[in-house]
Amino acid sequence: MVLAVPSNDFKQELSTNQAVQDFCEVNFDLTLPMTEIVSVRGDSAHPLFQWLANEHGFRPKWNFYKVLIDHNGDFVRGYSSVTKPMGRKIRSDIEQVLSAAM
């Protein structure tokens, strides 16, 4: 499953959850599930991002960072915003995770 997690930690987000969802649908044809706007950095970060930072040293530095979590809920790898979502590296990692789950 792919889940979008909008955040205004980088001062670029729209003001409401619905506005973010509408913008992503219209401009990016994005129809995947999306959380509400959450903090991803610092003391006010969502518990998922606190876990990623504290346990795995993964802290988003900008928008469009990606995280791969396996079927057991274990952190596999984090990717920067320059990593393409359908790029070879992510696809290869996903394929490895899926193979291990079978």
C-alpha positions as a Markdown table, in Angstrom:
| # | Residue | x | y | z |
|---|---|---|---|---|
| 1 | Met | 0.0 | 0.0 | 0.0 |
| 2 | Val | 1.2 | 3.5 | -0.8 |
| 3 | Leu | 0.1 | 6.2 | 1.6 |
| 4 | Ala | 0.6 | 10.0 | 1.2 |
| 5 | Val | 1.4 | 12.0 | 4.3 |
| 6 | Pro | 1.1 | 15.8 | 3.8 |
| 7 | Ser | 3.0 | 18.0 | 6.1 |
| 8 | Asn | 3.4 | 21.8 | 6.5 |
| 9 | Asp | 6.8 | 21.5 | 8.2 |
| 10 | Phe | 8.3 | 22.9 | 5.0 |
| 11 | Lys | 5.8 | 25.8 | 4.7 |
| 12 | Gln | 4.4 | 24.7 | 1.4 |
| 13 | Glu | 1.2 | 22.9 | 2.2 |
| 14 | Leu | -2.3 | 24.2 | 1.6 |
| 15 | Ser | -4.5 | 25.1 | 4.6 |
| 16 | Thr | -6.9 | 22.2 | 4.8 |
| 17 | Asn | -6.8 | 18.4 | 4.4 |
| 18 | Gln | -9.4 | 18.6 | 1.6 |
| 19 | Ala | -7.5 | 21.4 | -0.2 |
| 20 | Val | -4.4 | 19.2 | -0.2 |
| 21 | Gln | -6.3 | 16.2 | -1.5 |
| 22 | Asp | -8.1 | 18.2 | -4.2 |
| 23 | Phe | -4.8 | 19.8 | -5.3 |
| 24 | Cys | -3.0 | 16.4 | -5.6 |
| 25 | Glu | -5.9 | 14.9 | -7.5 |
| 26 | Val | -6.1 | 17.8 | -10.0 |
| 27 | Asn | -2.4 | 18.4 | -10.5 |
| 28 | Phe | -0.9 | 15.0 | -10.0 |
| 29 | Asp | -3.8 | 12.6 | -10.7 |
| 30 | Leu | -3.1 | 11.3 | -7.2 |
| 31 | Thr | -5.8 | 9.0 | -5.9 |
| 32 | Leu | -4.0 | 7.0 | -3.3 |
| 33 | Pro | -5.0 | 7.2 | 0.4 |
| 34 | Met | -3.8 | 10.3 | 2.2 |
| 35 | Thr | -3.6 | 11.1 | 5.9 |
| 36 | Glu | -4.5 | 14.4 | 7.4 |
| 37 | Ile | -1.8 | 17.1 | 7.5 |
| 38 | Val | 0.8 | 16.1 | 10.2 |
| 39 | Ser | 4.2 | 17.2 | 11.4 |
| 40 | Val | 7.0 | 15.0 | 10.3 |
| 41 | Arg | 9.9 | 16.7 | 12.1 |
| 42 | Gly | 10.9 | 17.7 | 15.7 |
| 43 | Asp | 9.1 | 17.3 | 19.0 |
| 44 | Ser | 5.6 | 17.7 | 17.4 |
| 45 | Ala | 6.2 | 15.0 | 14.8 |
| 46 | His | 3.6 | 12.3 | 14.3 |
| 47 | Pro | 4.6 | 9.1 | 16.3 |
| 48 | Leu | 5.5 | 7.3 | 13.1 |
| 49 | Phe | 8.0 | 10.0 | 12.2 |
| 50 | Gln | 9.3 | 10.1 | 15.8 |
| 51 | Trp | 9.9 | 6.3 | 15.5 |
| 52 | Leu | 11.6 | 6.7 | 12.1 |
| 53 | Ala | 13.9 | 9.4 | 13.5 |
| 54 | Asn | 14.7 | 7.9 | 16.9 |
| 55 | Glu | 15.0 | 4.2 | 15.8 |
| 56 | His | 16.3 | 4.6 | 12.3 |
| 57 | Gly | 17.8 | 8.0 | 11.9 |
| 58 | Phe | 15.4 | 8.9 | 9.1 |
| 59 | Arg | 14.2 | 12.5 | 9.1 |
| 60 | Pro | 12.6 | 14.1 | 6.1 |
| 61 | Lys | 14.5 | 17.2 | 5.1 |
| 62 | Trp | 12.0 | 18.3 | 2.4 |
| 63 | Asn | 8.8 | 17.3 | 0.7 |
| 64 | Phe | 8.3 | 14.0 | -1.1 |
| 65 | Tyr | 10.6 | 11.9 | 1.0 |
| 66 | Lys | 9.6 | 8.2 | 0.9 |
| 67 | Val | 9.7 | 5.4 | 3.4 |
| 68 | Leu | 9.5 | 1.7 | 2.7 |
| 69 | Ile | 8.1 | -0.4 | 5.5 |
| 70 | Asp | 7.7 | -4.2 | 5.2 |
| 71 | His | 4.7 | -6.4 | 5.9 |
| 72 | Asn | 5.9 | -6.8 | 9.5 |
| 73 | Gly | 6.0 | -3.1 | 10.1 |
| 74 | Asp | 9.8 | -3.0 | 10.0 |
| 75 | Phe | 11.7 | -0.1 | 8.4 |
| 76 | Val | 13.4 | -1.1 | 5.2 |
| 77 | Arg | 14.8 | 2.1 | 3.8 |
| 78 | Gly | 14.1 | 5.8 | 3.4 |
| 79 | Tyr | 14.5 | 7.8 | 0.2 |
| 80 | Ser | 15.1 | 11.5 | -0.4 |
| 81 | Ser | 12.8 | 13.7 | -2.5 |
| 82 | Val | 15.0 | 13.3 | -5.5 |
| 83 | Thr | 14.4 | 9.6 | -5.6 |
| 84 | Lys | 11.7 | 8.9 | -8.2 |
| 85 | Pro | 8.7 | 6.9 | -6.9 |
| 86 | Met | 8.9 | 4.5 | -9.8 |
| 87 | Gly | 12.6 | 4.5 | -10.0 |
| 88 | Arg | 14.8 | 1.4 | -10.2 |
| 89 | Lys | 16.0 | 1.6 | -6.6 |
| 90 | Ile | 12.6 | 1.8 | -5.0 |
| 91 | Arg | 11.1 | -0.9 | -7.3 |
| 92 | Ser | 14.1 | -3.2 | -6.6 |
| 93 | Asp | 13.6 | -2.7 | -2.8 |
| 94 | Ile | 9.9 | -3.3 | -3.1 |
| 95 | Glu | 10.4 | -6.5 | -5.1 |
| 96 | Gln | 12.9 | -7.8 | -2.5 |
| 97 | Val | 10.4 | -7.0 | 0.3 |
| 98 | Leu | 7.6 | -8.8 | -1.6 |
| 99 | Ser | 9.8 | -11.8 | -2.3 |
| 100 | Ala | 10.7 | -12.1 | 1.3 |
| 101 | Ala | 7.0 | -12.0 | 2.3 |
| 102 | Met | 6.1 | -15.0 | 0.2 |
